[in-house]
Amino acid sequence: MSDETADAEPAGESKRDFWAEAVADEIEAREPDEPIVIKGGVSPSGVAHLGNFNEIIRGYFVAEVLRERGHEVRQVFTSDDRDPLRKLPRKLADVDGEIVGLGDVDAGALGRNLGKPYTDIPDPFGESDSYAAHFAALLKADADRLGVPVEMVSNTDLYEDGTFEDVVAYVLEHADEAREVLSEYQSKVDEDYVPFNPICAECGKITETVTSVDLDSRTVEYVCTDMTVGDETIEGCGHEGTATFREGKLPWRFEWPAQWQVLGVDFEPFGKDHAEGSWPSGQDIARNVLGIEPPVPMVYEWFTLNGEALSSSQGNIVTVAEMLDLLEPEVLRYFFALNPRKARDLDISRLDQLVDDFDRFERAYFGGVDDETLSAFAERAYPFVVDEVREDRVRLPYTFAAVLGMTDDRDLRIEMARNEGYVDDDTPEWAIEEALERVDRARAWAERLDNEYNYRIQEELPDVDFGEVDGDVAAALSDLADFVEAGHDGEAIQGEMYETARRHDVEVGDFFEAGYRLFFDQPQGPRLGEFLGELDTEFVVTRLRREG
């Protein structure tokens, strides 16, 4: 997570300081019509988590570079919501992006609808028109949170309004060519295979068994048969019926290039799973079945979360909303601005490292870092990461912000920041307010992990009983108060605590516990001397003397 450079471009051969510029070069080289269309997409199969946001934010940076160059850009994100629900997700996200288990919702609304398109499944939260609409709304809300102007497109809408109809007809008219191309990538393609999946009029499930095609009437005859999903079977109802080209869907390997055609897609980023699977067949189908040129691709590396692969089924996921409780939007954008071809781990326990990297990246933009590669990257990428370029921002180190989060007293927070030299009399009020926003996020981080920063400063003097050594401990605390009052820093205070305990013949552990009790009303806490050095001196002295 500490790699701050972008030393390899994911598209083209040109050397650029920011990978999105190399992609933009390749798009421009094709001389596309305007608006230039950038697309991403996902099937609404579970939680709308941070991994799903990859394609939106990667496309955003390329879109912004193109806009900077004077191009009109349309960024769209397709919800592949005519796909059938094949299995129950273990977790979902509510309207606020908070992750919940199936026990917290109407799981039956999902379980009774296996095999049906997502747009035909009720929202288990009972708020949106469908489960698909709920999922799409979450992604749109995430885009809004990060300031990405993306247009959400429903595949179901594209089928129902006829946008897909001509391309469906073309694929079925050229079914022999479609079968020949697909057989290179998929083993179960025989002479009876028809690249269209109707929706059963009787039970509403997607079926894969088409018995005849009528190109003139633009209809197919079908039988609702079973669908195999891994080791499970979703039973069909056996109904025999007729469906129009608008009442079904293309299989995914055809649907993806069909999206490129009907939406006029010029660029699409996708994960390495597609690069090894759907992309080879997609570009082949585009060129040799549909007769179109596939868009400029960009393969990005999946990032891991806490050292493990993102997995909805295993519960190893985090949402954009959850991350924005812990990080400023610009820090999260920065994470995605890093070279997408390099594997990274988003370790929630070490978010302080990511924030430190961002702060250094920001300083590099303003010429404050002696690193030519980082400075060149920052010069191009930083303006796309922040909402507004302002040099006089105050960035509190994340762990220091977590220390400030141990108190809700705004004035004490500011005084502690002043003592450490982060603010002074000339710091504008807006900069102080922005800096304090990081404190609330770092506090949320400490509470989420219950780490060494998850303590609270007691505003009132706790009722502390030092037991049999009360007099000696009290005297030692008073001596320590004198030392703090003399103006020593935290490191010196930490060392002095050991010396003071020895001078008063007090066990070091007992002395530190006394200090923790005074400030946190807890038997333990952070490195106490260093922590006291960051607090307001008058407050520390008064508390050590047990005067308030």
C-alpha positions as CSV (number, residue, x, y, z in Angstrom):
1,M,0.0,0.0,0.0
2,S,3.0,2.3,0.3
3,D,3.9,2.2,-3.4
4,E,3.3,5.8,-4.5
5,T,4.5,5.7,-8.1
6,A,2.9,4.9,-11.4
7,D,5.8,3.5,-13.3
8,A,4.1,1.3,-15.9
9,E,1.2,2.3,-18.2
10,P,-1.7,-0.2,-18.6
11,A,-2.4,0.7,-22.2
12,G,-0.3,1.6,-25.2
13,E,3.4,2.0,-25.3
14,S,3.8,5.7,-24.5
15,K,5.6,6.6,-21.3
16,R,3.4,8.8,-19.2
17,D,3.7,10.0,-15.6
18,F,0.0,9.1,-14.9
19,W,-1.4,5.9,-16.4
20,A,-4.7,7.5,-17.3
21,E,-2.9,9.7,-19.8
22,A,-1.5,6.7,-21.6
23,V,-5.0,5.3,-21.9
24,A,-6.3,8.6,-23.2
25,D,-3.5,8.6,-25.8
26,E,-4.7,5.3,-27.1
27,I,-8.3,6.4,-27.2
28,E,-7.4,9.6,-29.1
29,A,-5.3,7.6,-31.6
30,R,-8.5,5.9,-32.8
31,E,-10.1,9.3,-33.6
32,P,-13.4,8.4,-31.9
33,D,-16.7,10.3,-32.5
34,E,-17.8,12.5,-29.6
35,P,-19.0,12.1,-27.0
36,I,-16.3,9.6,-26.2
37,V,-18.0,6.7,-24.3
38,I,-16.3,5.1,-21.3
39,K,-18.1,2.1,-19.8
40,G,-18.0,-0.1,-16.8
41,G,-20.4,-2.7,-15.6
42,V,-21.3,-5.3,-13.0
43,S,-24.0,-7.9,-12.4
44,P,-25.9,-7.0,-9.2
45,S,-25.2,-10.3,-7.5
46,G,-24.4,-9.3,-3.9
47,V,-23.1,-6.3,-1.9
48,A,-22.1,-3.2,-3.9
49,H,-18.7,-3.2,-2.4
50,L,-15.4,-1.3,-3.0
51,G,-14.3,-3.9,-5.6
52,N,-17.3,-3.2,-7.7
53,F,-16.3,0.5,-7.7
54,N,-13.1,-0.3,-9.6
55,E,-14.5,0.2,-13.0
56,I,-16.3,3.4,-12.2
57,I,-13.3,5.1,-10.6
58,R,-10.7,3.8,-13.1
59,G,-12.9,5.1,-16.0
60,Y,-13.3,8.4,-14.2
61,F,-9.6,9.2,-14.2
62,V,-9.5,8.5,-18.0
63,A,-12.6,10.6,-18.5
64,E,-11.2,13.5,-16.6
65,V,-8.0,13.5,-18.6
66,L,-10.0,13.5,-21.9
67,R,-12.2,16.3,-20.6
68,E,-9.0,18.3,-19.7
69,R,-8.0,17.8,-23.4
70,G,-11.2,19.3,-24.6
71,H,-13.3,16.2,-25.4
72,E,-16.9,15.6,-24.6
73,V,-17.1,12.4,-22.5
74,R,-20.0,10.2,-21.5
75,Q,-19.2,7.8,-18.7
76,V,-21.8,5.0,-18.3
77,F,-22.1,2.0,-16.0
78,T,-24.2,-0.9,-17.0
79,S,-26.1,-3.0,-14.5
80,D,-26.3,-6.5,-16.0
81,D,-29.6,-6.8,-14.3
82,R,-31.3,-9.2,-16.7
83,D,-28.9,-11.8,-15.5
84,P,-30.6,-14.5,-13.4
85,L,-30.1,-14.7,-9.6
86,R,-28.1,-18.0,-9.4
87,K,-27.5,-18.3,-5.7
88,L,-28.3,-16.4,-2.5
89,P,-25.6,-13.9,-1.4
90,R,-24.5,-14.3,2.2
91,K,-24.5,-10.6,2.8
92,L,-26.3,-7.5,1.4
93,A,-25.9,-3.7,1.9
94,D,-28.7,-1.5,3.0
95,V,-29.7,1.8,1.5
96,D,-26.9,3.6,3.5
97,G,-24.3,1.1,2.3
98,E,-24.0,-0.7,5.6
99,I,-23.4,-4.4,5.3
100,V,-26.1,-6.7,6.8
101,G,-26.7,-10.5,6.8
102,L,-29.7,-12.2,5.2
103,G,-31.2,-12.6,8.7
104,D,-31.8,-8.8,8.7
105,V,-33.9,-8.7,5.6
106,D,-36.6,-10.6,3.8
107,A,-34.3,-13.4,2.5
108,G,-37.4,-15.2,1.1
109,A,-37.8,-12.5,-1.4
110,L,-34.5,-13.7,-2.9
111,G,-34.8,-17.4,-2.2
112,R,-38.2,-17.7,-3.9
113,N,-36.8,-16.0,-7.1
114,L,-33.7,-18.0,-7.9
115,G,-33.3,-18.1,-11.7
116,K,-35.3,-14.9,-12.3
117,P,-33.7,-11.7,-13.6
118,Y,-32.6,-9.3,-10.9
119,T,-35.1,-6.6,-12.1
120,D,-38.0,-9.1,-11.5
121,I,-36.9,-9.8,-7.9
122,P,-38.4,-7.7,-5.1
123,D,-36.0,-5.5,-3.1
124,P,-35.4,-7.5,0.1
125,F,-35.3,-4.1,1.9
126,G,-38.7,-3.2,0.6
127,E,-37.6,0.3,-0.6
128,S,-36.7,0.1,-4.3
129,D,-38.6,-1.2,-7.3
130,S,-36.4,-4.3,-7.4
131,Y,-33.3,-5.9,-6.1
132,A,-31.5,-4.7,-9.2
133,A,-32.7,-1.1,-8.6
134,H,-31.5,-1.2,-5.0
135,F,-28.1,-2.4,-6.0
136,A,-27.8,0.2,-8.8
137,A,-28.8,3.0,-6.4
138,L,-26.0,2.0,-4.0
139,L,-23.4,2.2,-6.8
140,K,-24.8,5.6,-7.9
141,A,-24.7,6.8,-4.4
142,D,-21.1,5.7,-4.1
143,A,-20.3,7.6,-7.3
144,D,-21.9,10.7,-6.0
145,R,-20.0,10.4,-2.7
146,L,-16.7,10.5,-4.7
147,G,-17.9,13.1,-7.2
148,V,-17.9,10.8,-10.2
149,P,-20.5,11.9,-12.8
150,V,-21.6,8.5,-14.1
151,E,-24.8,7.5,-15.9
152,M,-26.3,4.2,-14.7
153,V,-27.7,2.1,-17.5
154,S,-30.0,-0.9,-17.0
155,N,-29.6,-3.9,-19.3
156,T,-33.2,-4.7,-18.7
157,D,-34.2,-1.2,-20.0
158,L,-32.0,-1.7,-23.1
159,Y,-33.9,-5.0,-23.9
160,E,-37.3,-3.7,-23.1
161,D,-37.1,-0.4,-25.0
162,G,-35.7,-2.2,-28.1
163,T,-32.2,-0.9,-28.0
164,F,-30.8,-4.4,-28.0
165,E,-33.4,-5.8,-30.5
166,D,-31.5,-5.3,-33.7
167,V,-28.3,-6.8,-32.4
168,V,-30.2,-9.8,-31.0
169,A,-31.7,-10.3,-34.4
170,Y,-28.3,-10.0,-36.1
171,V,-26.7,-12.5,-33.7
172,L,-29.5,-15.0,-34.3
173,E,-29.5,-14.4,-38.1
174,H,-25.7,-15.2,-38.0
175,A,-26.1,-18.1,-35.4
176,D,-23.7,-20.4,-37.4
177,E,-20.9,-17.8,-37.2
178,A,-21.8,-17.1,-33.5
179,R,-21.6,-20.8,-32.7
180,E,-18.3,-21.2,-34.6
181,V,-16.6,-18.3,-32.7
182,L,-18.0,-19.3,-29.3
183,S,-16.9,-22.9,-29.7
184,E,-13.3,-21.7,-29.4
185,Y,-14.0,-20.5,-25.8
186,Q,-16.9,-22.7,-24.6
187,S,-17.1,-26.5,-24.7
188,K,-20.9,-27.0,-24.7
189,V,-21.7,-25.5,-28.1
190,D,-23.4,-27.8,-30.5
191,E,-25.5,-27.4,-33.6
192,D,-28.6,-26.9,-31.5
193,Y,-27.1,-24.1,-29.4
194,V,-29.0,-20.8,-29.8
195,P,-27.3,-17.6,-28.4
196,F,-30.5,-16.3,-26.7
197,N,-32.0,-16.9,-23.3
198,P,-35.8,-16.2,-23.0
199,I,-37.7,-15.4,-19.9
200,C,-40.3,-18.0,-19.2
201,A,-43.8,-16.5,-19.3
202,E,-45.1,-19.0,-16.8
203,C,-42.5,-19.0,-13.9
204,G,-40.4,-15.9,-14.8
205,K,-37.1,-17.7,-14.9
206,I,-34.4,-17.5,-17.5
207,T,-34.2,-20.6,-19.7
208,E,-31.4,-21.7,-22.1
209,T,-33.5,-24.0,-24.2
210,V,-34.6,-22.4,-27.5
211,T,-36.3,-24.8,-30.0
212,S,-36.8,-22.4,-32.9
213,V,-36.2,-18.9,-34.1
214,D,-38.5,-16.7,-36.3
215,L,-36.4,-13.8,-37.6
216,D,-39.4,-12.2,-39.4
217,S,-41.6,-12.0,-36.3
218,R,-38.6,-11.6,-34.0
219,T,-39.6,-14.3,-31.7
220,V,-38.3,-17.6,-30.4
221,E,-40.0,-20.8,-29.2
222,Y,-38.6,-22.2,-25.9
223,V,-39.0,-24.8,-23.2
224,C,-38.4,-23.8,-19.6
225,T,-35.7,-26.3,-18.5
226,D,-33.5,-26.7,-15.5
227,M,-30.5,-24.4,-15.0
228,T,-27.3,-25.9,-13.5
229,V,-25.4,-23.7,-11.1
230,G,-22.3,-25.4,-9.9
231,D,-23.5,-28.5,-8.0
232,E,-27.0,-27.1,-7.6
233,T,-29.9,-27.2,-10.0
234,I,-32.5,-24.4,-10.4
235,E,-35.6,-26.2,-11.7
236,G,-37.5,-25.1,-14.7
237,C,-41.2,-25.4,-14.9
238,G,-41.4,-27.2,-18.2
239,H,-43.6,-24.5,-19.9
240,E,-43.4,-24.3,-23.6
241,G,-43.9,-20.8,-25.0
242,T,-43.0,-17.9,-27.3
243,A,-40.9,-14.9,-26.4
244,T,-39.9,-11.8,-28.4
245,F,-36.4,-10.7,-28.7
246,R,-37.2,-8.1,-26.0
247,E,-38.3,-10.9,-23.6
248,G,-35.0,-12.5,-22.9
249,K,-31.3,-11.8,-23.1
250,L,-28.1,-12.6,-24.9
251,P,-25.6,-14.9,-23.1
252,W,-22.9,-12.9,-21.4
253,R,-20.2,-13.6,-24.0
254,F,-22.5,-12.0,-26.6
255,E,-24.1,-9.4,-24.4
256,W,-20.9,-7.7,-23.5
257,P,-19.9,-6.9,-27.1
258,A,-23.5,-6.1,-27.9
259,Q,-23.2,-3.4,-25.2
260,W,-20.2,-2.0,-26.9
261,Q,-22.2,-1.7,-30.2
262,V,-25.4,-0.2,-28.9
263,L,-23.7,2.2,-26.5
264,G,-20.8,3.1,-28.8
265,V,-18.2,2.2,-26.2
266,D,-14.7,3.6,-26.8
267,F,-13.0,2.4,-23.6
268,E,-13.7,-0.1,-20.9
269,P,-11.5,-1.1,-17.9
270,F,-12.0,-4.6,-16.4
271,G,-10.5,-7.0,-13.9
272,K,-8.0,-9.6,-14.8
273,D,-10.7,-12.3,-14.5
274,H,-12.3,-10.9,-17.6
275,A,-9.0,-10.5,-19.3
276,E,-8.4,-14.3,-19.0
277,G,-12.1,-15.2,-19.8
278,S,-14.6,-12.9,-21.4
279,W,-12.3,-10.4,-23.1
280,P,-10.7,-12.8,-25.6
281,S,-14.1,-14.1,-26.7
282,G,-15.7,-10.6,-26.6
283,Q,-13.3,-9.1,-29.0
284,D,-13.5,-12.1,-31.3
285,I,-17.3,-11.9,-31.3
286,A,-17.2,-8.1,-31.8
287,R,-14.9,-8.4,-34.9
288,N,-16.1,-11.7,-36.4
289,V,-19.8,-11.8,-35.6
290,L,-20.9,-8.2,-35.1
291,G,-18.4,-6.7,-37.4
292,I,-17.3,-3.9,-35.0
293,E,-14.0,-2.9,-33.4
294,P,-13.9,-3.6,-29.6
295,P,-13.1,-0.7,-27.3
296,V,-9.7,0.2,-25.9
297,P,-9.3,-2.2,-23.0
298,M,-7.5,-1.7,-19.7
299,V,-6.9,-4.7,-17.4
300,Y,-6.6,-3.8,-13.7
301,E,-5.3,-5.9,-11.0
302,W,-7.7,-6.8,-8.2
303,F,-6.7,-5.4,-4.8
304,T,-6.9,-7.5,-1.7
305,L,-8.6,-6.5,1.5
306,N,-6.7,-7.2,4.7
307,G,-4.5,-9.6,2.8
308,E,-7.3,-11.7,1.4
309,A,-9.3,-11.7,-1.8
310,L,-12.5,-9.6,-1.8
311,S,-15.3,-12.1,-1.5
312,S,-19.0,-11.5,-0.8
313,S,-19.5,-15.1,-0.1
314,Q,-16.8,-15.1,2.5
315,G,-17.7,-11.8,4.0
316,N,-14.4,-10.2,3.2
317,I,-15.8,-7.0,1.7
318,V,-16.0,-3.3,2.5
319,T,-18.2,-0.7,1.0
320,V,-17.4,2.8,-0.2
321,A,-19.7,4.2,2.5
322,E,-17.7,2.3,5.2
323,M,-14.4,3.5,3.8
324,L,-15.6,7.1,3.8
325,D,-16.3,6.8,7.5
326,L,-12.6,6.2,7.9
327,L,-10.9,8.3,5.0
328,E,-11.4,11.5,3.2
329,P,-12.8,11.1,-0.3
330,E,-9.5,12.3,-1.8
331,V,-7.5,9.6,0.0
332,L,-9.8,6.9,-1.4
333,R,-9.5,8.4,-4.9
334,Y,-5.7,8.5,-4.5
335,F,-5.7,4.7,-3.8
336,F,-7.4,4.1,-7.1
337,A,-5.2,6.7,-8.9
338,L,-2.2,4.4,-8.2
339,N,-1.0,2.2,-11.1
340,P,-3.9,-0.3,-11.7
341,R,-1.5,-2.9,-13.0
342,K,0.1,-3.4,-9.7
343,A,-1.4,-5.6,-7.0
344,R,-2.1,-3.8,-3.7
345,D,-3.5,-4.7,-0.3
346,L,-6.0,-2.4,1.4
347,D,-5.2,-3.2,5.0
348,I,-7.8,-1.5,7.2
349,S,-5.5,-2.0,10.3
350,R,-2.8,0.1,8.5
351,L,-4.8,2.9,7.0
352,D,-2.4,5.3,8.6
353,Q,0.2,4.2,6.0
354,L,-2.2,4.9,3.2
355,V,-3.0,8.3,4.6
356,D,0.7,9.1,5.1
357,D,1.3,8.1,1.5
358,F,-1.5,10.4,0.3
359,D,-0.1,13.3,2.4
360,R,3.3,12.8,0.9
361,F,1.7,12.7,-2.6
362,E,0.0,16.0,-1.9
363,R,3.2,17.6,-0.6
364,A,4.9,16.4,-3.8
365,Y,2.4,18.3,-5.9
366,F,3.4,21.5,-4.2
367,G,7.1,20.8,-4.5
368,G,7.7,19.6,-1.0
369,V,9.1,16.1,-1.7
370,D,12.5,15.3,-3.2
371,D,11.3,12.5,-5.4
372,E,11.2,13.1,-9.1
373,T,9.0,10.2,-10.0
374,L,6.5,10.9,-7.3
375,S,6.5,14.6,-8.1
376,A,5.8,13.9,-11.8
377,F,3.0,11.6,-10.9
378,A,1.5,14.0,-8.4
379,E,1.7,16.9,-10.9
380,R,-0.6,15.1,-13.3
381,A,-2.8,13.0,-11.0
382,Y,-3.3,15.3,-7.9
383,P,-5.8,17.7,-9.6
384,F,-8.1,14.8,-10.4
385,V,-7.9,13.4,-6.9
386,V,-9.0,16.5,-4.9
387,D,-12.1,18.5,-5.3
388,E,-10.1,21.7,-5.3
389,V,-6.4,22.4,-5.4
390,R,-5.5,24.5,-2.3
391,E,-2.0,24.7,-1.0
392,D,-2.8,25.9,2.5
393,R,-4.6,22.8,3.7
394,V,-3.7,21.3,7.0
395,R,-3.2,17.5,7.1
396,L,-2.9,16.0,10.5
397,P,-1.0,12.7,10.5
398,Y,-3.6,9.9,10.8
399,T,-2.4,8.4,14.1
400,F,-2.1,11.9,15.6
401,A,-5.7,12.5,14.5
402,A,-6.6,9.3,16.2
403,V,-5.0,10.7,19.4
404,L,-7.1,13.9,19.0
405,G,-10.1,11.7,18.6
406,M,-9.7,10.5,22.2
407,T,-11.5,13.7,23.2
408,D,-14.6,15.3,21.9
409,D,-13.5,18.7,23.1
410,R,-13.0,20.8,19.9
411,D,-10.9,23.4,21.7
412,L,-8.6,20.7,23.2
413,R,-8.2,19.1,19.8
414,I,-7.1,22.4,18.3
415,E,-4.8,23.2,21.2
416,M,-3.1,19.8,20.8
417,A,-2.7,20.4,17.1
418,R,-1.2,23.8,17.9
419,N,1.2,22.3,20.4
420,E,2.5,20.0,17.7
421,G,2.9,22.9,15.2
422,Y,0.1,21.8,12.8
423,V,-1.9,25.0,13.3
424,D,-1.0,28.5,14.4
425,D,-2.6,32.0,14.6
426,D,-2.4,32.4,10.8
427,T,-4.2,29.1,10.0
428,P,-7.5,30.0,8.3
429,E,-10.6,28.7,10.0
430,W,-11.7,26.6,7.0
431,A,-8.3,24.8,7.1
432,I,-8.8,24.0,10.8
433,E,-12.3,22.6,10.1
434,E,-11.1,20.4,7.3
435,A,-8.3,19.1,9.4
436,L,-10.6,18.2,12.2
437,E,-12.7,16.1,9.8
438,R,-9.8,13.7,9.7
439,V,-10.0,13.4,13.5
440,D,-13.5,12.1,13.3
441,R,-12.6,9.5,10.7
442,A,-9.5,8.4,12.6
443,R,-11.7,8.1,15.7
444,A,-14.0,5.8,13.7
445,W,-11.0,3.8,12.6
446,A,-9.8,3.3,16.2
447,E,-13.3,2.2,17.3
448,R,-13.8,-0.1,14.4
449,L,-10.5,-1.9,15.1
450,D,-10.5,-1.4,18.8
451,N,-6.8,-0.6,18.5
452,E,-4.3,1.2,20.7
453,Y,-6.0,4.5,19.9
454,N,-9.4,3.5,21.1
455,Y,-9.4,5.3,24.4
456,R,-11.3,8.3,25.7
457,I,-9.8,11.2,27.7
458,Q,-12.0,11.7,30.8
459,E,-13.2,15.3,30.8
460,E,-13.8,15.2,34.6
461,L,-11.2,14.0,37.2
462,P,-11.9,10.3,37.8
463,D,-12.2,9.0,41.3
464,V,-8.9,7.1,41.5
465,D,-7.8,5.1,44.5
466,F,-4.1,4.3,44.4
467,G,-4.3,1.9,47.3
468,E,-1.6,1.3,49.8
469,V,1.0,3.3,47.7
470,D,-1.3,6.3,47.4
471,G,1.0,8.8,49.0
472,D,4.1,7.7,47.1
473,V,2.2,7.6,43.8
474,A,0.6,11.0,44.4
475,A,4.0,12.5,45.2
476,A,5.4,11.0,42.0
477,L,2.5,12.4,39.9
478,S,3.1,15.9,41.3
479,D,6.8,15.7,40.4
480,L,5.9,14.6,36.9
481,A,3.5,17.6,36.7
482,D,6.5,19.9,37.5
483,F,8.5,18.2,34.7
484,V,5.7,18.6,32.2
485,E,5.1,22.2,33.3
486,A,8.8,22.9,32.5
487,G,8.0,22.4,28.8
488,H,9.5,19.0,27.9
489,D,8.3,17.0,24.9
490,G,6.5,13.7,24.9
491,E,9.6,11.6,24.5
492,A,11.3,13.3,27.4
493,I,8.1,12.8,29.5
494,Q,8.0,9.1,28.7
495,G,11.6,8.7,29.9
496,E,11.0,10.8,33.0
497,M,8.0,8.6,34.1
498,Y,10.5,5.7,34.6
499,E,12.9,8.0,36.6
500,T,10.1,9.5,38.7
501,A,8.8,6.1,39.6
502,R,12.2,4.9,40.7
503,R,12.9,8.1,42.8
504,H,9.7,7.5,44.7
505,D,10.2,3.8,45.0
506,V,7.0,3.1,43.1
507,E,6.6,0.1,40.8
508,V,6.8,1.4,37.2
509,G,3.7,-0.5,36.3
510,D,1.7,1.0,39.2
511,F,2.9,4.5,38.2
512,F,1.8,4.1,34.6
513,E,-1.5,2.6,35.6
514,A,-2.1,5.6,37.9
515,G,-1.6,7.9,34.9
516,Y,-3.9,5.8,32.7
517,R,-6.5,6.0,35.5
518,L,-6.3,9.7,35.7
519,F,-6.6,10.4,32.0
520,F,-8.6,7.5,30.7
521,D,-10.1,5.8,33.8
522,Q,-8.6,2.6,32.4
523,P,-5.7,0.4,33.6
524,Q,-3.9,0.8,30.3
525,G,-3.7,2.9,27.2
526,P,-1.3,4.4,24.6
527,R,2.3,5.3,25.2
528,L,1.5,7.7,28.0
529,G,4.4,10.0,28.1
530,E,4.3,10.7,24.4
531,F,0.6,11.1,24.6
532,L,0.8,13.6,27.4
533,G,3.3,15.6,25.4
534,E,0.6,16.1,22.7
535,L,-2.0,17.4,25.1
536,D,-2.5,20.9,26.3
537,T,0.2,21.5,29.0
538,E,-2.1,23.3,31.5
539,F,-4.6,20.4,31.2
540,V,-2.0,17.8,31.8
541,V,-0.4,19.6,34.8
542,T,-3.8,20.2,36.4
543,R,-4.8,16.5,36.0
544,L,-1.5,15.2,37.3
545,R,-1.9,17.3,40.4
546,R,-5.5,16.0,40.7
547,E,-6.9,19.5,40.7
548,G,-9.5,19.0,37.8
